[in-house]
Amino acid sequence: MTVDFVQNLAQYNYIWTLREANEWIEIYQLGFKDVSTEEGDRRTFQLFNPNNGGF
């Protein structure tokens, strides 16, 4: 979840909002897709492999 990501960043003195974290994930983590079940910035991302595990 984005909340967990932001909490882990805070341990290293990176203070991000949920919106900033979501934007970073969307831009730089192409292997994740949004599987959130609610609206808003408290989003859930799941590792996604479009090749179904193939090489």
Sine and cosine of phi, psi and omega as CSV:
sin_phi,cos_phi,sin_psi,cos_psi,sin_omega,cos_omega
0.00,0.00,0.47,-0.88,0.01,-1.00
-0.87,0.49,-0.58,0.82,0.00,-1.00
-0.86,0.51,-0.69,0.72,0.01,-1.00
-0.90,0.44,-0.65,0.76,0.01,-1.00
-0.88,0.48,-0.71,0.70,0.00,-1.00
-0.91,0.42,-0.64,0.77,0.03,-1.00
-0.90,0.43,-0.64,0.77,0.04,-1.00
-0.92,0.39,-0.63,0.78,0.06,-1.00
-0.88,0.47,-0.63,0.78,-0.02,-1.00
-0.88,0.47,-0.49,0.87,0.04,-1.00
-0.90,0.44,-0.39,0.92,0.00,-1.00
-0.95,-0.32,0.37,0.93,0.05,-1.00
0.90,0.43,0.46,0.89,0.16,-0.99
-0.97,-0.23,0.95,-0.32,-0.04,-1.00
-0.98,-0.19,0.96,-0.27,-0.01,-1.00
-0.87,-0.49,0.49,-0.87,0.16,-0.99
-0.99,0.15,0.24,-0.97,0.06,-1.00
-0.88,0.48,-0.62,0.78,0.00,-1.00
-0.90,0.44,-0.68,0.73,0.03,-1.00
-0.88,0.47,-0.68,0.74,0.00,-1.00
-0.90,0.43,-0.68,0.73,0.02,-1.00
-0.88,0.48,-0.69,0.72,0.01,-1.00
-0.89,0.46,-0.67,0.74,0.01,-1.00
-0.89,0.45,-0.70,0.71,0.01,-1.00
-0.88,0.48,-0.71,0.71,-0.02,-1.00
-0.89,0.45,-0.59,0.80,-0.06,-1.00
-0.99,0.14,-0.71,0.70,-0.19,-0.98
-0.97,-0.23,-0.23,0.97,-0.02,-1.00
-0.91,-0.41,0.98,0.20,-0.10,-1.00
-0.94,0.34,-0.26,0.97,0.00,-1.00
-1.00,0.07,0.13,0.99,0.01,-1.00
-0.90,-0.45,0.56,-0.83,0.10,-0.99
-0.78,-0.63,0.44,-0.90,-0.05,-1.00
-0.98,0.22,0.85,-0.53,0.04,-1.00
-0.85,-0.53,0.47,0.88,-0.05,-1.00
-0.89,0.46,0.54,-0.84,0.04,-1.00
-0.95,-0.32,0.04,1.00,0.00,-1.00
-0.68,-0.73,0.34,-0.94,0.03,-1.00
-0.99,0.13,0.38,-0.93,0.09,-1.00
0.94,-0.35,-0.19,-0.98,-0.08,-1.00
-1.00,0.03,-0.16,0.99,0.06,-1.00
-0.99,0.12,0.98,0.19,-0.11,-0.99
-0.98,-0.18,0.32,-0.95,0.04,-1.00
-0.84,-0.54,0.79,-0.62,0.03,-1.00
-0.91,-0.41,0.55,-0.83,0.00,-1.00
-0.80,-0.59,0.62,-0.78,0.07,-1.00
-0.88,0.47,0.74,-0.67,-0.11,-0.99
-0.79,-0.61,0.75,-0.66,0.04,-1.00
-0.84,-0.54,0.97,-0.24,-0.05,-1.00
-0.93,0.38,-0.27,0.96,0.00,-1.00
-1.00,-0.02,0.11,0.99,0.01,-1.00
0.84,0.54,0.59,0.81,0.04,-1.00
1.00,0.04,-0.08,1.00,-0.01,-1.00
-0.98,0.20,0.25,-0.97,0.00,-1.00
-0.94,-0.33,0.00,0.00,0.00,0.00
